[in-house]
Every structure is written in structure tokens, then in C-alpha cells.
Amino acid sequence: MHQSPSPSASPEVGFVAGKRVGNAVARNRAKRRMREAARRVSFQPKRAYVVVASRGVIDVEFPQLVEWLSSAIAAGGPPPEGPPS
């Protein structure tokens, strides 16, 4: 995850899933899972976030995905253990 200051009062969040994640179906599934996880966590205001999917986003248990996203936001970037694999 990458984050930077944003002029917008509300947080801006974008999701990216490259071809390393898999075919189009897998990439779309990864982005859907990340969007749903993002709905369950609080983002800091006046920040822009880019959440980059890894292959593990598809297979990891959903509560673990939410926890990873939450800890990445709190740490200001990816947590030391990295995204779920």
C-alpha cells in the first residue's frame, strides 16, 4: 500500500491488481475483495491511498485481509510482514 497527502477532505482510495495476480477474473476478484475490506476499516482524512494486490489476496481468509489492510493504514504503508501470501 502507498499513501500520500491529498487536497480532498475525505480519503481517496484506489485499487490495483496487476497481471501477476492472475487472469482478468482473478484480478477483478482481488479488487472486489480489497474494496470490501476497505469498507470495514477507517482511513485517515486528507490522505490518498493506493492498495496494490498480491496473489495472496485471492486465497487469504477475509478477516486476515481486513487485518492486514488495517495494520497497513496504521503503519503508514505495508506492515513489516507484507501483504498476505
C-alpha positions as a Python dict, from the first residue, in 0.01 Angstrom:
ca = {
    (1, 'M'): (0, 0, 0),
    (2, 'H'): (114, 351, -78),
    (3, 'Q'): (-26, 668, 74),
    (4, 'S'): (32, 1039, 36),
    (5, 'P'): (-133, 1369, 132),
    (6, 'S'): (-445, 1465, -61),
    (7, 'P'): (-621, 1800, -102),
    (8, 'S'): (-957, 1625, -62),
    (9, 'A'): (-1115, 1634, 285),
    (10, 'S'): (-1219, 1270, 259),
    (11, 'P'): (-976, 984, 195),
    (12, 'E'): (-921, 876, -165),
    (13, 'V'): (-863, 504, -222),
    (14, 'G'): (-758, 326, -542),
    (15, 'F'): (-706, -45, -602),
    (16, 'V'): (-457, -206, -841),
    (17, 'A'): (-423, -570, -939),
    (18, 'G'): (-157, -640, -1200),
    (19, 'K'): (-121, -942, -1424),
    (20, 'R'): (93, -1115, -1160),
    (21, 'V'): (-227, -1168, -962),
    (22, 'G'): (-372, -1381, -1241),
    (23, 'N'): (-612, -1357, -1531),
    (24, 'A'): (-886, -1093, -1557),
    (25, 'V'): (-1126, -1295, -1342),
    (26, 'A'): (-867, -1328, -1063),
    (27, 'R'): (-770, -960, -1083),
    (28, 'N'): (-1133, -850, -1057),
    (29, 'R'): (-1193, -1085, -765),
    (30, 'A'): (-886, -946, -587),
    (31, 'K'): (-1008, -588, -636),
    (32, 'R'): (-1361, -677, -516),
    (33, 'R'): (-1217, -837, -200),
    (34, 'M'): (-993, -537, -134),
    (35, 'R'): (-1283, -292, -185),
    (36, 'E'): (-1497, -486, 62),
    (37, 'A'): (-1211, -499, 314),
    (38, 'A'): (-1167, -122, 272),
    (39, 'R'): (-1532, -67, 364),
    (40, 'R'): (-1463, -229, 702),
    (41, 'V'): (-1163, -16, 805),
    (42, 'S'): (-1118, 354, 879),
    (43, 'F'): (-894, 561, 657),
    (44, 'Q'): (-728, 883, 767),
    (45, 'P'): (-883, 1201, 621),
    (46, 'K'): (-688, 1411, 370),
    (47, 'R'): (-490, 1108, 251),
    (48, 'A'): (-476, 928, -85),
    (49, 'Y'): (-419, 553, -77),
    (50, 'V'): (-322, 306, -348),
    (51, 'V'): (-376, -55, -244),
    (52, 'V'): (-176, -298, -460),
    (53, 'A'): (-294, -659, -469),
    (54, 'S'): (-64, -957, -441),
    (55, 'R'): (-153, -1309, -548),
    (56, 'G'): (-235, -1395, -186),
    (57, 'V'): (-529, -1154, -173),
    (58, 'I'): (-742, -1408, -358),
    (59, 'D'): (-678, -1703, -125),
    (60, 'V'): (-629, -1549, 219),
    (61, 'E'): (-912, -1565, 472),
    (62, 'F'): (-1115, -1244, 462),
    (63, 'P'): (-1064, -1145, 830),
    (64, 'Q'): (-688, -1171, 776),
    (65, 'L'): (-717, -944, 470),
    (66, 'V'): (-909, -685, 673),
    (67, 'E'): (-648, -705, 950),
    (68, 'W'): (-363, -659, 702),
    (69, 'L'): (-529, -355, 548),
    (70, 'S'): (-600, -205, 890),
    (71, 'S'): (-239, -253, 1005),
    (72, 'A'): (-105, -112, 676),
    (73, 'I'): (-309, 205, 729),
    (74, 'A'): (-189, 239, 1088),
    (75, 'A'): (175, 184, 987),
    (76, 'G'): (161, 437, 704),
    (77, 'G'): (243, 173, 442),
    (78, 'P'): (271, -201, 417),
    (79, 'P'): (327, -368, 755),
    (80, 'P'): (666, -539, 802),
    (81, 'E'): (524, -884, 731),
    (82, 'G'): (389, -761, 395),
    (83, 'P'): (63, -847, 225),
    (84, 'P'): (-99, -1186, 274),
    (85, 'S'): (59, -1453, 60),
}
